[in-house]
Amino acid sequence: MENTANSKSPSPEEISAHYASGYEKQRLDISSGQLERTRTIELLKRLLPAAPATILDVGGGPGGYACDLAAQGYKVHLIDIVPVHIEQAKKASESQPHAPLAGAEVGDARSLTHGKESVDAVLLFGPLYHLTSKADRLQTLREAHRVLKREGVLLAVGISRFASTMDGLRRGLLKDPQFGEIAKQDLVDGQHHNSTGNPEYFMDTFFHHPDELRDEVAAAGFRISGLYGIEGPCWLMHDFDDWWNTAELRERLLQIARDVESEAALIGVSAHILVAAHK
């Protein structure tokens, strides 16, 4: 197994420092995060094996998706590298005693403690963009492959190569030359490097081209079954909240995202891209 101590990706301490405020717990409940959450839940319902399958949620953050899945009858183990996320996930689990998580612990996606062929599905909704080293991403994918049962399902998410440019236009961030340089480099090689100290510009991460995300998953031995744009173009609307808070318009946004989710020419317009694969 690769020595993660020599990794060029951000350290666990750097990632924990970025998320120390606990903001991730609220992110999916405000603005376009609501679209990301709703669409991700739709895809989970469609692509996961039926409950009571065992799911390993690697990089599962504060447990939003994990707790939803536990409430549906799945046996969900959550792992995250950020201690505050594990604390939040445990509290969320305790709030639904009828359907708690099977476990929540600090762990590294590159070195899982679960045994070979021990779970029915693996979620990677964070590690593949926080690991800026390709070697680390492939190690993570190989670990997911190892713990999955035969025909087990992998659902992995990457941030789009084009997200900074689109978000920079939407929010006016590209008026700042420093952000302009960050977005420009994203387009060159996906290496999102933020040396400004401005947390609004995110931390050092890796942004995938859709083809690259698919190819990395295949290189780890998986059979690709689908590639999906999660939000479609709808997250880019300047008046998103007005649309989302009107039931009819919200459904219109969701239907647009569904209609173009597998359109190759538009997948990269989504902020987040999901790849589905089998062992």
C-alpha positions in Angstrom: 0.0 0.0 0.0 1.2 3.5 -0.8 2.8 5.4 2.0 0.3 8.2 2.5 2.7 10.2 4.7 4.6 11.0 1.5 1.6 12.1 -0.4 1.5 15.4 -2.3 -2.2 15.9 -1.6 -3.3 18.2 1.2 -2.7 16.7 4.6 -5.5 15.5 6.9 -4.7 18.5 9.1 -5.1 21.0 6.2 -8.4 19.5 5.2 -9.6 19.5 8.8 -8.6 23.1 9.2 -10.6 24.1 6.1 -13.8 22.4 7.5 -13.2 23.4 11.1 -16.1 25.8 11.2 -18.5 23.0 10.5 -20.0 24.9 7.5 -20.4 21.7 5.5 -23.3 20.7 7.7 -25.4 23.6 6.3 -24.0 23.8 2.7 -26.5 21.4 1.2 -29.4 23.3 2.8 -28.8 26.7 1.2 -28.9 28.1 -2.3 -27.8 25.7 -5.1 -26.6 23.2 -2.5 -30.2 22.2 -2.3 -30.2 21.3 -5.9 -27.1 19.2 -5.4 -28.6 17.4 -2.5 -31.9 16.7 -4.1 -30.4 15.5 -7.3 -27.8 13.3 -5.5 -30.6 11.7 -3.5 -32.4 10.9 -6.8 -29.3 9.3 -8.2 -28.7 7.3 -5.0 -32.2 5.9 -5.1 -31.8 4.9 -8.7 -28.3 3.5 -8.7 -27.8 1.8 -5.3 -28.7 -1.8 -4.6 -31.8 -2.3 -2.6 -31.9 -2.0 1.2 -30.7 -3.6 3.5 -27.4 -3.5 1.6 -24.3 -2.5 3.4 -22.9 0.9 2.3 -19.5 2.4 3.1 -19.7 6.2 2.9 -16.1 7.3 2.5 -15.6 11.0 3.0 -19.3 11.2 4.1 -18.8 14.5 5.9 -21.5 15.4 8.6 -23.6 12.4 7.6 -26.4 14.0 5.6 -26.6 11.3 2.9 -25.5 8.5 5.3 -28.3 9.2 7.7 -30.9 9.5 4.9 -29.8 6.1 3.7 -29.9 4.6 7.2 -33.4 5.8 7.5 -34.3 3.9 4.3 -33.0 0.6 5.9 -29.4 0.5 4.7 -26.6 -0.5 7.0 -24.3 2.5 6.6 -20.7 2.9 7.8 -19.4 6.5 7.5 -15.7 7.4 7.3 -14.3 10.9 7.1 -10.9 12.4 7.6 -12.2 15.5 9.5 -12.9 14.9 13.2 -15.6 17.6 13.4 -17.5 15.8 10.6 -17.5 12.6 12.6 -18.8 14.4 15.7 -21.6 15.9 13.6 -22.4 12.6 12.0 -22.7 10.9 15.4 -25.1 13.6 16.6 -27.2 13.3 13.5 -27.3 9.5 14.0 -28.3 9.8 17.6 -31.2 12.1 16.5 -32.7 9.1 14.6 -32.5 6.3 17.1 -34.9 4.2 15.1 -32.3 4.1 12.2 -28.8 4.9 13.4 -25.6 4.7 11.4 -23.9 1.3 11.8 -20.7 3.3 12.5 -18.9 6.6 12.1 -15.2 7.0 12.5 -12.2 9.1 11.4 -10.4 7.4 8.6 -8.4 7.8 5.4 -9.9 6.9 2.0 -6.5 5.6 0.9 -6.3 3.0 3.7 -9.7 1.5 4.6 -10.1 -0.7 7.6 -12.9 -2.8 6.1 -12.1 -6.2 4.9 -12.0 -7.5 1.4 -15.3 -7.9 -0.3 -17.2 -6.8 2.8 -19.7 -4.1 1.5 -22.3 -3.9 -1.2 -21.7 -0.2 -2.2 -19.1 2.5 -1.7 -19.7 6.2 -1.9 -16.8 8.6 -2.6 -18.4 12.0 -2.4 -15.3 14.1 -1.5 -12.0 12.1 -1.6 -11.5 12.3 -5.3 -11.3 16.1 -5.3 -9.5 16.5 -2.0 -6.7 14.2 -3.2 -4.8 16.3 -5.6 -2.3 13.6 -6.4 -3.4 11.1 -9.1 -1.6 8.4 -7.3 -3.7 9.1 -4.2 -6.9 9.1 -6.1 -6.1 5.7 -7.8 -5.1 4.3 -4.4 -8.5 5.4 -3.0 -10.3 3.8 -5.9 -8.3 0.6 -5.5 -9.3 0.5 -1.9 -12.9 0.9 -2.8 -12.6 -1.9 -5.3 -11.0 -4.1 -2.6 -13.7 -3.8 0.0 -16.6 -4.1 -2.5 -18.3 -7.5 -3.0 -18.4 -8.9 -6.6 -20.8 -6.8 -8.6 -20.7 -4.2 -5.9 -21.5 -0.6 -6.8 -19.2 2.4 -6.7 -20.7 5.9 -6.8 -18.0 8.6 -6.9 -18.2 12.3 -7.3 -15.7 14.8 -8.8 -15.9 18.6 -9.2 -16.0 19.7 -12.8 -12.9 21.1 -14.4 -15.0 24.1 -15.4 -16.6 24.9 -12.0 -14.4 27.8 -11.0 -14.8 29.6 -14.3 -18.6 29.2 -14.3 -18.9 30.1 -10.6 -16.5 33.0 -11.1 -18.8 34.4 -13.7 -22.0 33.7 -11.7 -20.8 35.4 -8.5 -18.4 38.0 -10.0 -15.4 36.3 -8.4 -13.5 36.7 -11.7 -13.3 40.4 -11.2 -10.5 39.5 -8.8 -7.3 38.9 -10.8 -6.1 36.4 -8.2 -9.2 34.3 -8.6 -8.9 34.7 -12.3 -5.4 33.0 -12.1 -6.9 30.2 -10.0 -9.6 29.5 -12.5 -7.2 29.7 -15.4 -5.0 27.0 -13.9 -8.0 24.8 -13.2 -8.7 24.8 -17.0 -5.1 23.8 -17.7 -4.7 20.8 -15.4 -7.4 20.7 -12.8 -5.1 21.7 -10.0 -7.1 24.2 -8.0 -4.4 26.0 -5.9 -5.6 28.7 -3.6 -2.7 30.7 -2.1 -4.8 33.8 -1.4 -5.9 32.9 2.1 -9.5 33.6 1.1 -11.6 30.6 2.1 -14.3 31.7 -0.3 -12.0 30.4 -3.1 -11.9 26.9 -1.5 -8.8 25.0 -0.6 -6.3 23.2 -2.8 -8.3 20.6 -4.7 -8.5 18.7 -7.9 -11.2 19.4 -10.6 -11.9 16.6 -13.0 -12.7 16.7 -16.7 -15.6 14.3 -17.1 -13.5 11.9 -19.3 -10.7 12.0 -16.8 -13.0 11.0 -13.9 -14.4 8.1 -15.9 -10.9 7.0 -17.0 -9.5 7.0 -13.4 -12.3 4.9 -12.1 -11.8 2.4 -15.0 -8.1 2.3 -14.4 -8.8 1.0 -10.9 -10.5 -2.0 -12.3 -14.2 -0.9 -12.4 -16.7 -1.3 -15.1 -18.3 2.0 -15.8 -22.1 2.0 -15.9 -22.9 5.7 -16.1 -21.6 9.3 -15.9 -24.0 12.0 -14.7 -24.0 15.7 -14.3 -25.6 16.3 -11.0 -26.9 19.9 -11.2 -27.0 20.5 -14.9 -26.8 24.2 -15.8 -29.4 25.2 -13.2 -27.0 26.0 -10.4 -25.7 28.9 -12.4 -28.8 31.1 -12.1 -28.3 34.4 -10.3 -31.9 34.2 -9.0 -31.7 30.5 -8.0 -33.4 31.0 -4.6 -36.5 32.6 -6.2 -36.9 29.6 -8.5 -36.2 27.0 -5.8 -38.7 28.5 -3.4 -41.5 28.2 -5.9 -42.7 24.6 -6.1 -43.5 24.7 -9.8 -40.3 26.4 -10.8 -38.2 24.1 -8.6 -39.6 21.1 -10.3 -38.8 22.7 -13.7 -35.1 23.1 -12.6 -35.0 19.5 -11.4 -36.5 18.2 -14.7 -33.9 20.2 -16.7 -31.1 18.6 -14.6 -32.6 15.1 -15.3 -33.0 15.7 -19.0 -29.4 16.6 -19.6 -27.7 14.5 -16.9 -26.1 12.1 -19.4 -25.7 14.5 -22.3 -21.9 14.3 -23.0 -21.7 17.9 -24.2 -23.2 19.2 -21.0 -22.0 17.0 -18.2 -19.1 19.3 -17.4 -21.5 22.2 -16.9 -22.6 20.7 -13.6 -20.5 21.7 -10.6 -20.4 18.0 -9.6 -20.1 14.9 -11.7 -21.1 11.4 -10.5 -19.7 8.3 -12.0 -21.4 4.9 -11.4 -19.4 1.7 -11.7 -19.4 -2.0 -10.7 -16.7 -4.3 -9.5 
